[in-house]
């Protein structure tokens, strides 16, 4: 069973940037889909972006043009570069991974954008 460990959250002013990273403890097999979700109190967890093992990406409309997801080739490590951050990006960000048989979640990292 893989574990996903996130890093890189924090407090930033509006317009600033942050980079989130996520590494899976399991490296013996590839996790085909890796991505990031976010959640604010009282709301459902929502997809931010994800990326397949062949590099195909998918973004929520709200972050297109501002966020970039990438993964380190041949590893289960994924990054989320977040630029032009807005107060509405404030949330707990969760790393997510999915194989044919299992779904994995990280413990979450807080991102706070001040206005």
Beta strands, then each sheet from edge to edge (+ up, - down):
strand 1: 4-7
strand 2: 10-13
strand 3: 18-24
strand 4: 33-39
strand 5: 46-52
strand 6: 57-59
strand 7: 67-71
strand 8: 77-82
strand 9: 91-98
strand 10: 103-105
strand 11: 109-114
sheet 1: 1+ 3- 8+ 7-
sheet 2: 2+ 11+ 9- 4+ 5- 6+
sheet 3: 2+ 11+ 9- 10+
end
